[in-house]
Amino acid sequence: MDYAEIGGYVVTALGGFMLGTLYGRKLEAEAAALLKSLETRLGRLEHTVGSGRGNAHAAATDHHAAAIEQLAGAISKHAAAVDDHGAATVAAAVEHNAAITAGK
């Protein structure tokens, strides 16, 4: 193999490397710009959807809070009824026991 031929291969390889590098940088810049544009559009879409969901979410949260308050009120009423029933049951048991003891 001749040194001139080897030199030609080296020059060709370096030229191809340089052109590839320049073209690769151009592609990288275009891809970065495209990705930035896509991220911006996606961010706007998320904001649009998120703000719409935020209002609906706030309304659902308020409705849920009202339902929990109603449930807490019902539980309090039920607890009071259970206490009244328990007291009535104890009073009836005491009266029954007193009647049995008095009858002996």
Secondary structure, DSSP 8 states (H G I E B T S, - for coil): --HHHHHHHHHHHHHHHHHHHHHHHHHHHHHHHHHHHHHHHHHHHHHHHHHHHHHHHHHHHHHHHHHHHHHHHHHHHHHHHHHHHHHHHHHHHHHHHHHHHHH-
